[in-house]
Amino acid sequence: MPPRTRKPTSEDVELTSETTEAPENKAVPADVETKTPSVAPLEPPTRPEPAPERDPLTTAQQLLPDELGDRIVDDATGQPPEDPDAVFVPVMPHGNTLRSTVRLVEHVGLGIYQSPTRRLLVPVGAELRRGQAARIIARLREQLDPASAAE
């Protein structure tokens, strides 16, 4: 069965005849009627939807490796922080998260040949769980007093 086609109506014929006619003077535009929509435009919502809050403890920069590097240093000074307890401050007085006050990087050896590399451990303002921060503070204490770590 061949596909069905619509028969042209008198309106279709009028429209095609209007579009095929060339305007007499191209320099002067013909009067064009402005059409107003029959439907009102959409209005923005009264309150914008709140953006979902991201969990600050699971960003890629804050996932700590299982083994901390040989040497953890403050990126600004290039030396280990002198007071490991001042590196992290509590976010809330009795909360479980601590905020980093310095940018910590670690010097590690990567690959088969242990190529020396620096990698970001904790950025400034990162929020860590108390257990994660305790691991870093313990490692910083070991660096500052290696004799106590050997005992």
C-alpha positions as CSV (number, residue, x, y, z in Angstrom):
1,M,0.0,0.0,0.0
2,P,1.5,3.3,-1.0
3,P,2.0,6.0,1.7
4,R,-0.8,8.4,2.1
5,T,-0.3,12.0,1.2
6,R,-2.3,15.0,2.2
7,K,-4.2,16.9,-0.4
8,P,-3.3,20.5,-0.6
9,T,-6.0,22.8,0.7
10,S,-6.8,26.3,-0.4
11,E,-4.8,27.8,2.5
12,D,-1.7,25.9,1.4
13,V,-2.1,27.2,-2.1
14,E,-2.4,30.8,-0.8
15,L,0.7,30.4,1.4
16,T,2.8,29.0,-1.4
17,S,1.8,31.7,-3.8
18,E,2.6,34.4,-1.2
19,T,6.1,33.1,-0.5
20,T,7.0,32.7,-4.2
21,E,6.2,36.3,-5.1
22,A,9.2,38.6,-4.9
23,P,8.8,41.9,-3.1
24,E,8.8,45.0,-5.4
25,N,11.4,47.0,-3.4
26,K,13.9,45.1,-1.3
27,A,15.3,48.2,0.3
28,V,12.1,49.1,2.2
29,P,10.9,46.4,4.5
30,A,7.2,45.5,4.3
31,D,5.1,46.2,7.4
32,V,5.3,43.3,9.6
33,E,2.7,42.6,12.3
34,T,4.1,41.8,15.7
35,K,2.3,38.9,17.2
36,T,1.8,38.6,20.9
37,P,1.7,35.1,22.4
38,S,-1.6,33.9,23.7
39,V,0.1,32.3,26.7
40,A,2.0,34.3,29.3
41,P,5.7,33.6,29.6
42,L,6.9,31.2,32.4
43,E,7.8,33.0,35.5
44,P,10.9,32.1,37.5
45,P,10.2,30.2,40.8
46,T,9.8,32.3,43.9
47,R,12.7,30.5,45.7
48,P,15.6,29.0,43.8
49,E,16.2,25.3,44.6
50,P,19.0,24.9,47.1
51,A,22.1,23.3,45.7
52,P,22.9,19.9,47.3
53,E,25.7,20.2,49.8
54,R,28.7,18.0,49.0
55,D,30.3,15.9,51.6
56,P,33.5,17.7,52.4
57,L,35.1,14.5,53.7
58,T,35.1,12.5,50.5
59,T,36.7,14.8,47.9
60,A,39.6,13.4,45.9
61,Q,42.3,15.5,47.6
62,Q,41.2,14.5,51.1
63,L,41.3,10.7,50.7
64,L,44.4,9.8,52.6
65,P,46.7,7.0,51.4
66,D,47.1,3.9,53.5
67,E,50.8,4.6,54.1
68,L,51.9,8.1,54.8
69,G,55.1,9.2,53.0
70,D,58.6,9.5,54.4
71,R,58.4,13.2,55.1
72,I,55.3,15.4,55.6
73,V,56.0,19.1,55.2
74,D,54.2,22.5,55.2
75,D,54.1,23.5,51.5
76,A,54.7,27.2,52.4
77,T,57.9,26.7,54.5
78,G,59.2,23.3,53.1
79,Q,59.7,22.2,56.7
80,P,57.5,20.0,59.0
81,P,55.2,22.0,61.2
82,E,56.7,22.7,64.6
83,D,53.5,22.2,66.5
84,P,51.6,19.2,65.1
85,D,48.6,20.0,67.3
86,A,48.1,23.4,65.7
87,V,47.9,21.9,62.2
88,F,44.2,21.0,62.7
89,V,41.5,23.0,64.5
90,P,38.0,21.7,65.4
91,V,35.3,22.9,63.1
92,M,32.7,22.8,65.9
93,P,33.7,22.8,69.6
94,H,32.5,19.2,70.2
95,G,32.4,18.0,66.6
96,N,34.1,15.1,64.9
97,T,35.7,17.0,62.1
98,L,38.9,19.0,62.1
99,R,40.0,21.7,59.6
100,S,43.5,22.0,58.3
101,T,45.3,25.3,58.8
102,V,48.2,24.6,56.5
103,R,48.8,22.9,53.1
104,L,50.6,19.6,53.8
105,V,52.5,17.8,51.1
106,E,54.5,14.6,51.4
107,H,57.8,13.6,49.8
108,V,57.5,10.0,48.6
109,G,59.3,7.7,46.3
110,L,57.0,6.4,43.5
111,G,57.4,3.5,41.2
112,I,60.0,0.7,40.9
113,Y,62.9,3.1,41.2
114,Q,61.4,5.1,44.0
115,S,61.6,8.3,42.1
116,P,61.3,11.2,44.6
117,T,58.0,13.0,44.2
118,R,55.9,15.6,46.1
119,R,52.2,15.0,46.4
120,L,49.4,16.9,48.0
121,L,48.3,15.3,51.3
122,V,45.9,17.9,52.8
123,P,44.9,21.3,51.3
124,V,44.3,24.4,53.4
125,G,40.8,24.4,54.8
126,A,40.2,20.7,54.2
127,E,37.9,19.0,56.7
128,L,39.0,15.6,57.9
129,R,37.6,13.1,60.4
130,R,39.3,13.0,63.8
131,G,40.8,9.6,63.0
132,Q,42.4,10.8,59.7
133,A,43.8,13.9,61.4
134,A,45.2,11.8,64.3
135,R,47.2,9.7,61.8
136,I,48.8,12.7,60.3
137,I,49.5,14.3,63.7
138,A,51.1,11.1,64.9
139,R,53.3,10.9,61.8
140,L,54.3,14.6,62.2
141,R,55.3,13.8,65.8
142,E,57.4,10.9,64.7
143,Q,59.2,13.2,62.2
144,L,59.9,15.8,64.9
145,D,61.2,13.3,67.5
146,P,62.6,10.2,65.8
147,A,64.1,8.9,69.1
148,S,60.6,8.5,70.6
149,A,59.4,6.5,67.5
150,A,62.4,4.1,67.8
151,E,61.5,3.2,71.4
